[in-house]
């Protein structure tokens, strides 16, 4: 298995004092996902939980609907940077989907979308109405619990993380990666392979900003509440509003903003805001 951390020598300056030191970096390497013998996607990722990453990517890109469609999911013995996926014969993905090719960087913003047509056609599902309610005191604690669970981040300071929590704030899973979208795919892939999707009673927290793509992936997994330490984008907000997700941003320093479907947050149910969220100019419908 490829290491997720590598040590490097550095020259260090602390004011006028120069010294030698060792630093630790998060590893970034390509992972190729093959469907049968056909190369389907290459993503830049931090090694670790690669099978979850492949499964989560295929699920969030709507190539598969459930883990039962996968007959084989394995890393190649001769090259750990290649994951082989084979589907059950009766559950082959549609030819049009398999013909697509993905090149995904760790900083990808709309990964897997080769054109505006792809982006518009990959509609997010509408979340069903639910009675889920979350106390703000639970949300306040999530960021600290995520940070304490980030083992590689503590060593390198260079990774994104995504985590799942219960509605009482109990941490159930956490994944790290140099790419924020990969961290979410690993997290969703773990849930998928354990037959836990849809994640209709879970909260998801991401360590960075909330982009459209992260909202889309969480919606595919059925997550009703997505929180981010950083800011959401306008497309993330409009997508979450349209599809029924509660989207939280700027979760830090004892405060947070609730951008959409605030009825799930206790204390905000009856709050009326005098503003409207503009519709997405790119992705229409639900």
C-alpha positions as CSV (number, residue, x, y, z in Angstrom):
1,X,0.0,0.0,0.0
2,X,1.3,3.4,-0.9
3,X,2.0,5.8,2.0
4,X,-0.2,8.8,2.5
5,X,2.6,10.9,4.1
6,X,6.2,11.5,2.9
7,X,9.0,13.2,4.7
8,X,11.2,15.8,3.0
9,X,14.2,17.9,4.1
10,X,13.7,21.6,4.1
11,X,15.7,24.8,4.9
12,X,13.8,26.8,7.5
13,X,14.0,30.5,8.3
14,X,12.7,31.8,11.6
15,X,13.5,35.5,11.5
16,X,17.3,35.8,11.1
17,X,17.9,32.2,12.2
18,X,18.4,29.5,9.4
19,X,18.3,25.8,10.1
20,X,17.7,22.4,8.6
21,X,14.5,20.5,9.4
22,X,12.3,17.7,8.2
23,X,8.8,18.4,7.0
24,X,5.9,16.0,6.2
25,X,3.8,16.3,3.0
26,X,0.5,14.7,2.0
27,X,1.2,12.4,-0.9
28,X,-0.6,13.2,-4.2
29,X,-0.6,10.5,-6.8
30,X,-2.9,9.5,-9.7
31,X,-5.5,6.7,-9.3
32,X,-6.8,5.1,-12.5
33,X,-10.3,3.6,-12.3
34,X,-10.9,0.9,-14.9
35,X,-14.3,-0.6,-15.8
36,X,-13.3,-4.0,-16.9
37,X,-10.3,-3.5,-19.2
38,X,-11.4,0.0,-20.1
39,X,-9.8,3.1,-18.5
40,X,-12.7,5.2,-17.2
41,X,-11.2,7.9,-14.9
42,X,-8.0,9.2,-13.5
43,X,-8.1,11.2,-10.3
44,X,-5.3,12.8,-8.3
45,X,-5.7,11.6,-4.8
46,X,-3.9,10.8,-1.5
47,X,-3.4,7.0,-1.4
48,X,-5.7,5.2,1.1
49,X,-9.3,4.0,0.9
50,X,-8.9,3.7,-2.8
51,X,-11.7,1.1,-3.2
52,X,-14.1,3.4,-1.4
53,X,-13.0,6.3,-3.6
54,X,-13.7,4.3,-6.8
55,X,-17.1,3.1,-5.5
56,X,-18.0,6.6,-4.2
57,X,-17.0,8.2,-7.5
58,X,-19.1,5.8,-9.6
59,X,-22.0,6.3,-7.3
60,X,-21.9,10.1,-7.1
61,X,-21.5,10.3,-10.9
62,X,-24.6,8.2,-11.3
63,X,-22.8,5.3,-13.0
64,X,-24.1,2.9,-10.3
65,X,-27.1,3.0,-8.0
66,X,-26.0,0.5,-5.3
67,X,-23.1,-1.7,-4.2
68,X,-25.0,-4.8,-5.4
69,X,-24.2,-3.8,-9.0
70,X,-20.5,-4.3,-8.4
71,X,-19.1,-7.9,-8.9
72,X,-15.4,-7.1,-8.5
73,X,-13.7,-4.1,-6.8
74,X,-10.0,-4.5,-6.4
75,X,-6.6,-2.8,-6.7
76,X,-4.2,-4.4,-9.1
77,X,-1.4,-6.4,-7.5
78,X,1.1,-5.1,-10.0
79,X,0.1,-1.5,-9.7
80,X,-1.7,-0.2,-6.5
81,X,-2.6,3.0,-8.4
82,X,-5.1,1.2,-10.5
83,X,-8.5,0.0,-9.3
84,X,-10.4,-2.5,-11.4
85,X,-14.2,-2.5,-11.3
86,X,-16.5,-5.1,-12.9
87,X,-20.3,-5.0,-12.8
88,X,-22.8,-7.8,-12.5
89,X,-23.8,-8.9,-16.0
90,X,-27.4,-7.8,-15.5
91,X,-26.3,-4.4,-14.1
92,X,-24.0,-3.0,-16.7
93,X,-23.8,0.8,-16.8
94,X,-25.3,2.4,-19.9
95,X,-22.9,2.6,-22.9
96,X,-23.2,6.4,-23.0
97,X,-21.9,6.7,-19.5
98,X,-19.0,4.2,-20.0
99,X,-17.9,6.1,-23.1
100,X,-17.2,9.2,-21.1
101,X,-13.7,9.9,-19.8
102,X,-12.8,11.7,-16.6
103,X,-9.6,13.5,-15.8
104,X,-10.0,14.8,-12.2
105,X,-7.5,17.0,-10.5
106,X,-7.3,17.4,-6.7
107,X,-8.5,21.0,-7.1
108,X,-11.4,20.1,-9.4
109,X,-14.5,22.2,-9.3
110,X,-16.9,20.3,-11.5
111,X,-15.2,16.9,-11.8
112,X,-16.5,14.5,-14.3
113,X,-18.3,17.2,-16.4
114,X,-16.7,17.5,-19.8
115,X,-19.2,20.1,-21.1
116,X,-22.0,22.4,-20.0
117,X,-24.4,19.8,-21.4
118,X,-23.0,17.1,-19.0
119,X,-23.4,19.6,-16.1
120,X,-27.0,20.4,-17.0
121,X,-28.0,16.8,-17.6
122,X,-26.6,15.4,-14.3
123,X,-29.5,16.6,-12.2
124,X,-29.4,16.3,-8.4
125,X,-32.2,14.2,-6.8
126,X,-34.8,15.9,-4.7
127,X,-34.6,14.8,-1.1
128,X,-37.8,13.5,0.4
129,X,-39.6,15.5,3.1
130,X,-38.4,14.5,6.5
131,X,-38.9,15.4,10.1
132,X,-35.2,15.6,10.9
133,X,-34.4,18.4,13.4
134,X,-30.9,19.2,14.7
135,X,-30.0,21.2,17.8
136,X,-27.5,24.1,17.1
137,X,-25.4,22.8,20.0
138,X,-24.7,19.7,18.1
139,X,-23.6,21.6,15.0
140,X,-21.2,23.8,17.0
141,X,-19.2,20.7,18.1
142,X,-18.8,19.2,14.7
143,X,-15.8,21.1,13.5
144,X,-13.7,20.4,16.6
145,X,-14.6,16.7,16.5
146,X,-13.6,16.6,12.8
147,X,-10.3,18.3,13.5
148,X,-9.4,15.9,16.3
149,X,-10.1,13.0,13.9
150,X,-7.8,14.2,11.1
151,X,-4.7,12.1,11.7
152,X,-2.9,13.0,8.4
153,X,-3.8,16.7,8.6
154,X,-2.1,16.9,12.0
155,X,1.1,15.6,10.4
156,X,1.0,17.6,7.2
157,X,-1.6,20.4,7.4
158,X,-2.3,19.8,3.8
159,X,-5.4,17.6,3.5
160,X,-9.2,18.2,3.2
161,X,-11.5,16.0,5.2
162,X,-15.1,14.9,5.1
163,X,-17.0,13.3,8.0
164,X,-20.4,11.8,8.8
165,X,-22.1,12.4,12.1
166,X,-25.3,11.3,13.7
167,X,-28.0,13.9,14.5
168,X,-26.7,13.8,18.1
169,X,-23.2,14.7,16.9
170,X,-21.5,11.3,17.1
171,X,-18.7,10.9,14.6
172,X,-19.3,7.8,12.5
173,X,-16.8,8.0,9.6
174,X,-14.1,10.4,8.5
175,X,-11.9,10.4,5.3
176,X,-9.0,12.6,4.3
177,X,-7.6,13.5,0.9
178,X,-5.6,16.2,-1.0
179,X,-8.8,16.7,-3.0
180,X,-12.0,17.8,-1.2
181,X,-14.2,15.9,-3.7
182,X,-12.1,12.8,-3.2
183,X,-12.6,13.0,0.6
184,X,-16.3,13.1,0.0
185,X,-16.2,10.2,-2.5
186,X,-14.2,8.1,-0.1
187,X,-16.8,8.8,2.7
188,X,-19.8,8.1,0.4
189,X,-18.0,5.0,-1.0
190,X,-17.6,3.6,2.6
191,X,-21.2,4.1,3.3
192,X,-22.2,2.6,-0.1
193,X,-20.1,-0.5,0.4
194,X,-21.6,-1.0,3.9
195,X,-25.1,-0.7,2.4
196,X,-25.8,2.4,4.5
197,X,-27.1,4.7,1.7
198,X,-29.2,6.7,1.5
199,X,-27.7,8.6,4.5
200,X,-31.0,10.2,5.4
201,X,-30.3,10.4,9.2
202,X,-26.7,11.8,8.8
203,X,-25.0,15.1,8.9
204,X,-22.0,15.7,6.6
205,X,-19.2,18.1,7.4
206,X,-16.4,19.2,5.0
207,X,-13.3,21.0,6.1
208,X,-13.2,23.6,3.3
209,X,-15.7,25.4,1.3
210,X,-19.0,24.0,0.0
211,X,-18.9,23.9,-3.8
212,X,-21.7,22.8,-6.2
213,X,-19.9,19.5,-6.7
214,X,-19.8,18.6,-3.0
215,X,-23.5,19.5,-2.6
216,X,-24.3,17.3,-5.6
217,X,-22.4,14.3,-4.2
218,X,-24.0,14.7,-0.8
219,X,-27.4,14.9,-2.5
220,X,-26.7,11.7,-4.4
221,X,-26.0,10.0,-1.1
222,X,-29.3,11.3,0.4
223,X,-27.6,13.6,3.0
224,X,-30.1,16.1,4.4
225,X,-27.7,18.4,6.1
226,X,-24.3,19.5,4.7
227,X,-22.1,21.8,6.8
228,X,-18.8,23.4,5.7
229,X,-16.1,25.2,7.6
230,X,-15.7,27.6,4.7
231,X,-18.0,29.5,2.4
232,X,-20.6,28.0,0.0
233,X,-20.7,29.0,-3.7
234,X,-23.8,30.6,-5.2
235,X,-24.4,27.4,-7.3
236,X,-24.1,25.3,-4.2
237,X,-26.7,27.4,-2.4
238,X,-29.2,27.4,-5.3
239,X,-28.8,23.6,-5.8
240,X,-29.3,22.9,-2.1
241,X,-32.4,25.1,-2.0
242,X,-33.9,23.5,-5.1
243,X,-33.2,19.9,-4.0
244,X,-34.3,20.1,-0.3
245,X,-30.9,20.1,1.5
246,X,-30.0,22.2,4.5
247,X,-26.7,23.9,3.7
248,X,-24.5,25.4,6.4
249,X,-21.4,27.5,5.9
250,X,-18.8,29.3,8.0
251,X,-19.0,26.7,10.8
252,X,-16.3,28.0,13.1
253,X,-15.7,30.2,16.1
254,X,-19.0,29.3,17.7
255,X,-21.2,30.5,14.8
256,X,-22.5,29.3,11.5
257,X,-24.8,30.5,8.7
258,X,-27.8,28.4,7.5
259,X,-28.4,29.2,3.8
260,X,-31.2,26.8,2.8
261,X,-34.0,24.8,4.4
262,X,-33.4,26.1,7.9
263,X,-36.5,24.3,9.2
264,X,-34.2,21.4,10.2
265,X,-32.3,23.6,12.6
266,X,-34.0,24.0,15.9
267,X,-34.7,27.7,16.6
268,X,-34.7,28.8,13.0
269,X,-37.9,27.1,11.9
270,X,-40.0,30.3,11.9
271,X,-37.4,32.8,10.9
272,X,-38.4,34.8,7.8
273,X,-35.6,36.2,5.6
274,X,-36.2,39.1,3.3
275,X,-34.1,37.8,0.4
276,X,-34.4,35.4,-2.5
277,X,-31.9,32.9,-3.8
278,X,-31.4,33.4,-7.5
279,X,-32.0,30.3,-9.7
280,X,-29.0,28.5,-11.1
281,X,-28.1,29.8,-14.6
282,X,-26.6,26.4,-15.5
283,X,-28.4,23.5,-13.9
284,X,-32.2,23.6,-14.1
285,X,-34.8,21.2,-12.7
286,X,-34.4,18.6,-10.0
